[in-house]
Amino acid sequence: MKLTAREFVEMKGQRPIAMLTAYTCPVARALERAGIPVILVGDTVGMVEMGFDSTRDVTIEHMEYHVGAVRRGAPKTHIIGDLPYRTDRDPATALACARRLLDAGADSIKLEGAKLDVIAHLVQQQIPVVGHTGLTPQTATSFAKVGRSDSEAQRIREESLAIEAAGAFMLVLEHIPYDLATEITAGLAIPTVGIGAGPDCDGQVLVTNDALGLGDYWPPFSKQYAHLSQSILDVAKDFAGEVESREFPNNIIPFARAGGR
């Protein structure tokens, strides 16, 4: 059964939250079958699927397309839709874009940074909001860990409290020192979900492409549970060799062919 924002808050301190990203229907279907309770359709799609150098190139139309695909694959899973760059620049624009993602199939909306007026406005309109602080890729000039200086750590502490006070039901903490994430998690009533923020967050999120080893670069705080890029390379080579030798399609078993498509 699809979990609600309130149920995620109730999970804090009771059960760790496993979150993965998805951008396509087949991946979303597999995540739902695996029992992943929440799927993030993140603007990381721009870099890991679309070949952009930055998430800033992702549009609201891109996000609608991918949210819709994920919803069709995971009809019973809570889906978070990411507001892309500049679509949360003011409360009115954010509300219009959030409603587009909800109409596409999202259950809640994530946005980066301490845009407190935007968060409060969305929550007033009964839209569940996930906050995001620490490293915020839409505006970052590098992907280095943030929060290592006293002043930067204090800013992230204050942002976390302010995002909670504005009404967010969950907070993503990205690429910050582990002890800072531990402190923030202990000080909030809402769950934190870490990515490169250590083991003491209330949950963890990974970009599914990173977990699958699908790509040629992965962040240092990710883990590869498989290496699908190599598998794709091997399959492509095998297929090309069989076409050249005319082994394919003569080696297809008729029953498998009829049953497969």
TORTORMI-180547 format. One record per residue (C-alpha): x, y, z. Coordinates in pm, 1 decimal. Example, Ala and Ser with C-alpha at 12.3 -4.5 7.8 and 13.67 -1.06 7.14 Angstrom:
2
PT,1230.0,-450.0,780.0
PT,1367.0,-106.0,714.0
END
This chain:
261
PT,0.0,0.0,0.0
PT,127.7,347.5,-89.5
PT,271.2,527.8,213.3
PT,165.6,883.2,295.3
PT,375.2,1178.0,409.1
PT,244.9,1131.2,763.9
PT,343.8,763.9,763.6
PT,698.9,854.1,659.7
PT,720.5,1094.8,953.5
PT,598.7,816.8,1182.9
PT,879.4,592.6,1055.3
PT,1143.6,822.1,1209.3
PT,1331.2,626.7,1473.1
PT,1127.2,315.2,1398.4
PT,1232.9,187.7,1058.3
PT,1502.5,306.4,815.1
PT,1368.7,443.2,486.9
PT,1509.6,294.9,165.0
PT,1472.8,531.0,-131.0
PT,1590.9,481.0,-489.3
PT,1554.1,691.6,-800.2
PT,1373.7,578.5,-1113.0
PT,1311.5,741.0,-1449.2
PT,1155.1,461.1,-1654.6
PT,859.9,225.8,-1626.4
PT,1054.6,-106.2,-1616.4
PT,1288.8,12.5,-1341.8
PT,999.0,152.5,-1139.5
PT,814.1,-176.9,-1175.9
PT,1115.2,-367.0,-1041.9
PT,1156.5,-127.7,-747.4
PT,792.3,-168.6,-652.1
PT,820.6,-548.0,-668.5
PT,1127.9,-524.2,-444.8
PT,926.4,-335.8,-183.4
PT,1108.4,-2.4,-207.2
PT,869.3,228.5,-17.0
PT,950.0,554.8,-193.9
PT,1084.0,636.4,-540.0
PT,1245.3,968.1,-625.7
PT,1210.6,1087.4,-983.3
PT,1504.4,1322.8,-956.3
PT,1639.8,1581.0,-1194.2
PT,1953.8,1365.8,-1191.8
PT,1783.5,1212.8,-1494.9
PT,1944.2,1494.4,-1693.0
PT,2294.9,1372.3,-1616.2
PT,2253.9,994.2,-1583.8
PT,2002.1,934.9,-1864.0
PT,1993.5,1237.7,-2094.8
PT,2363.3,1318.4,-2127.4
PT,2349.5,1672.7,-1991.3
PT,2647.6,1813.4,-1804.6
PT,2422.2,1960.2,-1536.0
PT,2079.5,1913.7,-1385.0
PT,2014.7,2277.2,-1480.0
PT,1926.5,2166.1,-1832.5
PT,1626.9,1962.1,-1715.0
PT,1284.0,2113.6,-1785.5
PT,943.5,2065.4,-1628.1
PT,836.4,1884.4,-1946.2
PT,1119.6,1635.1,-1900.0
PT,1012.1,1576.0,-1541.4
PT,645.9,1527.6,-1635.4
PT,746.0,1262.5,-1889.4
PT,958.6,1066.1,-1642.2
PT,716.7,1098.7,-1349.4
PT,444.1,959.5,-1573.6
PT,659.2,666.5,-1681.7
PT,749.6,583.1,-1321.7
PT,389.5,608.8,-1205.4
PT,279.6,359.7,-1471.2
PT,546.8,119.9,-1347.3
PT,484.8,168.7,-975.1
PT,117.7,248.8,-916.1
PT,130.4,149.6,-547.4
PT,450.8,329.4,-444.8
PT,495.3,682.3,-308.6
PT,664.3,887.9,-580.6
PT,852.8,1212.5,-517.3
PT,877.9,1447.1,-815.6
PT,1175.1,1684.8,-832.7
PT,1114.1,2047.1,-926.2
PT,1382.3,2130.0,-1185.0
PT,1603.1,2438.2,-1188.5
PT,1422.6,2773.2,-1165.4
PT,1075.4,2617.1,-1153.6
PT,1070.9,2695.8,-779.9
PT,1197.1,3053.2,-815.0
PT,884.0,3198.3,-655.9
PT,575.5,3055.4,-485.8
PT,338.0,3101.0,-781.0
PT,572.5,2937.8,-1033.7
PT,650.7,2654.3,-794.0
PT,282.4,2586.9,-731.8
PT,201.2,2572.4,-1102.8
PT,493.9,2338.0,-1171.9
PT,423.8,2123.3,-864.6
PT,68.3,2070.5,-981.7
PT,198.2,1957.0,-1319.6
PT,412.1,1690.2,-1151.9
PT,123.9,1582.6,-930.9
PT,-98.9,1554.4,-1236.6
PT,170.7,1340.0,-1400.6
PT,162.5,1100.6,-1105.0
PT,378.7,1234.1,-820.5
PT,257.6,1209.0,-460.5
PT,492.4,1472.9,-320.9
PT,736.5,1735.9,-444.0
PT,1105.5,1788.5,-368.5
PT,1291.1,2115.9,-405.5
PT,1646.1,2223.3,-329.8
PT,1753.6,2481.9,-76.4
PT,1592.0,2690.7,193.9
PT,1316.4,2840.0,-20.2
PT,1098.3,2878.7,283.6
PT,824.9,3090.4,125.5
PT,789.5,2837.3,-155.3
PT,775.3,2538.7,82.2
PT,519.4,2709.0,304.1
PT,304.2,2805.3,4.6
PT,300.4,2451.4,-134.2
PT,217.7,2303.9,206.3
PT,-66.4,2556.2,247.3
PT,-203.1,2418.7,-80.3
PT,-198.6,2065.5,67.0
PT,106.8,1959.5,-136.3
PT,352.0,1739.4,61.0
PT,707.6,1874.2,30.3
PT,1049.4,1711.6,67.6
PT,1333.9,1952.7,144.9
PT,1696.0,1922.1,35.9
PT,2004.1,2085.2,188.4
PT,2378.1,2030.6,199.1
PT,2507.1,1989.9,-153.3
PT,2238.4,2127.4,-387.1
PT,2341.1,2036.4,-744.2
PT,2114.8,2289.0,-917.6
PT,2316.1,2578.9,-775.9
PT,2646.9,2417.4,-673.7
PT,2969.3,2526.0,-843.8
PT,3138.0,2197.0,-754.5
PT,3042.0,1859.7,-612.8
PT,3275.9,1883.7,-314.7
PT,3147.2,1799.1,32.3
PT,2982.0,2095.5,201.5
PT,2950.6,2180.8,568.8
PT,3313.1,2130.1,664.3
PT,3368.6,2484.6,791.5
PT,3198.3,2607.0,1108.4
PT,3004.4,2875.3,921.7
PT,2887.4,2638.3,649.3
PT,2785.0,2374.6,901.9
PT,2586.2,2633.9,1097.4
PT,2410.9,2746.3,779.5
PT,2305.4,2386.9,704.0
PT,2182.9,2338.0,1062.7
PT,1973.0,2652.9,1040.6
PT,1840.6,2562.7,695.4
PT,1736.8,2218.2,816.1
PT,1536.7,2359.4,1106.5
PT,1381.5,2627.3,886.8
PT,1282.4,2377.3,616.3
PT,1111.9,2163.8,880.8
PT,936.6,2470.2,1028.7
PT,812.8,2568.9,681.2
PT,626.3,2237.3,663.5
PT,844.2,1981.5,482.2
PT,775.7,1621.7,589.0
PT,1119.6,1485.0,493.6
PT,1467.3,1627.6,434.4
PT,1739.7,1504.9,199.1
PT,2091.5,1568.1,331.8
PT,2349.0,1545.8,53.7
PT,2727.2,1508.9,84.3
PT,2784.4,1661.7,426.5
PT,3005.7,1545.7,716.3
PT,2866.7,1242.7,894.6
PT,2870.6,1403.9,1238.7
PT,2678.0,1703.8,1106.9
PT,2413.4,1475.9,954.9
PT,2389.1,1284.7,1284.2
PT,2333.4,1609.8,1474.8
PT,2071.9,1739.6,1231.1
PT,1886.3,1407.7,1227.1
PT,1868.2,1402.7,1605.9
PT,1737.6,1759.2,1615.9
PT,1451.0,1720.6,1370.1
PT,1106.9,1566.9,1413.7
PT,1091.8,1480.0,1042.4
PT,1299.7,1201.6,886.4
PT,1625.9,1274.4,709.4
PT,1736.0,1078.1,404.7
PT,2107.3,1082.2,339.3
PT,2313.3,1059.4,25.8
PT,2678.8,1077.1,116.5
PT,2578.6,1188.5,467.3
PT,2664.7,885.1,675.5
PT,2481.2,600.1,846.8
PT,2283.1,789.5,1108.8
PT,2023.2,948.3,881.6
PT,1670.3,808.7,903.9
PT,1700.5,671.3,552.0
PT,1932.0,642.2,254.9
PT,1884.9,723.0,-113.1
PT,2089.2,611.5,-411.5
PT,2065.5,700.7,-777.3
PT,1960.3,367.6,-926.7
PT,2200.0,406.6,-1220.7
PT,2483.8,431.5,-968.8
PT,2361.9,125.1,-778.3
PT,2337.4,-68.6,-1104.7
PT,2680.4,40.6,-1226.6
PT,2515.4,190.2,-1532.3
PT,2744.8,465.7,-1655.1
PT,3114.4,542.2,-1658.8
PT,3143.5,756.2,-1343.8
PT,2989.8,719.4,-998.0
PT,3009.2,954.2,-700.0
PT,3250.5,846.1,-425.8
PT,2961.4,807.4,-178.9
PT,2766.2,565.7,-400.0
PT,2786.7,188.4,-415.6
PT,2770.0,-35.5,-721.5
PT,2569.5,-351.8,-654.4
PT,2609.8,-456.9,-1018.7
PT,2800.5,-343.1,-1327.2
PT,2541.7,-323.1,-1601.0
PT,2751.6,-108.1,-1832.3
PT,2986.5,-403.3,-1872.6
PT,2690.7,-638.7,-1922.0
PT,2550.7,-416.5,-2196.7
PT,2891.9,-404.8,-2364.0
PT,2920.1,-784.7,-2348.2
PT,2568.5,-837.2,-2487.3
PT,2626.8,-590.1,-2771.8
PT,2950.4,-763.7,-2868.0
PT,2787.9,-1108.0,-2854.6
PT,2495.8,-989.8,-3066.4
PT,2720.8,-827.3,-3325.0
PT,2931.1,-1142.8,-3348.2
PT,2624.9,-1363.8,-3396.7
PT,2487.5,-1136.3,-3667.2
PT,2820.2,-1146.4,-3852.0
PT,2835.3,-1525.7,-3827.8
PT,2463.5,-1553.6,-3915.1
PT,2414.3,-1748.8,-3595.1
PT,2141.4,-1503.4,-3499.1
PT,1847.0,-1532.7,-3554.1
PT,1887.3,-1899.1,-3646.0
PT,1966.8,-1989.0,-3285.4
PT,1638.7,-1853.3,-3144.7
PT,1422.4,-2123.4,-2991.5
PT,1075.4,-2091.0,-3153.9
PT,884.3,-2133.0,-2827.2
PT,1088.4,-1857.0,-2656.3
PT,1036.1,-1627.9,-2953.5
PT,660.4,-1683.1,-2959.4
PT,626.7,-1647.0,-2584.7
PT,856.1,-1346.8,-2550.4
PT,674.6,-1104.6,-2782.2
END
